[in-house]
Amino acid sequence: MAGTLFKGCAAVVTDPSLPHGVMRDVDLLTDGPAIHAIGPDLSATLLPAGTDVIDARGWFLYPGLVNTHHHFFQTFVRNRADLDWTKLSVIEWLDLIYPIFSRLTEDCFYHSSLTAMAELIKHGCTTAFDHQYNFPRAAGKRIVDRQFQAAERLGMRFHAGRGGNTLPKSEGSTIPDAMLETTDEFIADCARLIDSYHDAAPFSMRQVVVSPCQPVNCYRETFEQSVALARDKGVFLHTHVGEGESPFIAARHGMRTVDYLEEIGFVGPDTFYAHCWELTDAELRQLAASGTGVSHCPEPVYLVGAEVTDIPAMAAHGVRLGLGCDGSASNDNSNLMHCIHSAYMLQCLVAARRSHPVPEPRDFLAYATTGGADLLGRRDIGRLAPGLAADLFAIDTRRMDYVGTRHDPASLLAKVGVGMPTDLTMINGRIVWAKGEFPGLDEAEMAAEAEAALATLDL
Ligand SMILES: [Zn+2]
């Protein structure tokens, strides 16, 4: 693959976690899957034959976003008035939505994943983690395999969270029997997926994360065996925590979820939880001490009217933070760029009630880049530097939308918000979205295929 020269970038945000991680008026040169150089006037040096030169004047380049929590399959239940959180109790909502989820077919999982990933790419996301915990018996066991196919079609870097639920409703879970698996089935399929797809090498496009859905919907043995498998295979762990702390955990296990998971060993630098809305200050310190990460999903907090996650306290205690869209059952878009803005605005709303200051706007971009890469255990993505993966996106600031905003490129996404698709998204040195198109793919055809798959269901 020939390299690409982005010539004359107005700014390159190299590392949003650093106060001065921005370079002005530079070129960026890629070579194969990696960034080769960033600096002034690289075109004066001899470029390798076949280098594609892009006029990047007025462009801000950013590290590709890393989404750390999602449920792609929920993309097929977006924008439905009958599933309005503000008019339903959680139990009423679950009783409506789970029968829908349990009717999804293997094709639905493929096309909903393609749909979600396409939207993510259009808005600058280059690495997607998906928490796929829905395995209706009728849909078979090839769902994650089909997700890897969808990712490959779009050129997306994909970390598959193989989820699952084992505890029946009759024993206190919220999961219908048609979506249950045994612990053995779940662990065996995780092992199969790791052996078939997990690639730990630099620039890897495919990884697997062992991700039982949540403690309230699984037997303890499911979590214990998840820990054993993940540590044996050297892969990461993920689950939902503190998203409506269930009294069942205390009743069943005599402790809160964070202590329960710590006792099992489902903690550590190779482990990240989604949400953690309602954790106590002591529990946040526990996460920081064990190195366990948190994927903060701001938009469900608005939609569900939940406790506003105390990001300032998490940051002050040193909890490792990433950002996630979450599934469309509690966030109707798959736009992580939008979440950077909404996460920042949400914290500003309650700043006066906090003991710690709201992190800087650029920190919210850092959660979605360097933070997400860190949660997924990736050292080759999340920043722009020679030798790292060429995962990036571009915003052409020569528009009325951006007049007056050029002072601080690293804060643009959180403070101003970017309401349109990127001008270009690149993954592993390959342009996967540019000039309003997915090169080599027909977007209208993909959308029609996805609508046709959706139409096969009587939802
Ligand atoms: Zn979730």
Residues whose N, C-alpha, C, O or C-beta is under 5 A from the ligand:
A	BS01	ZN	D326
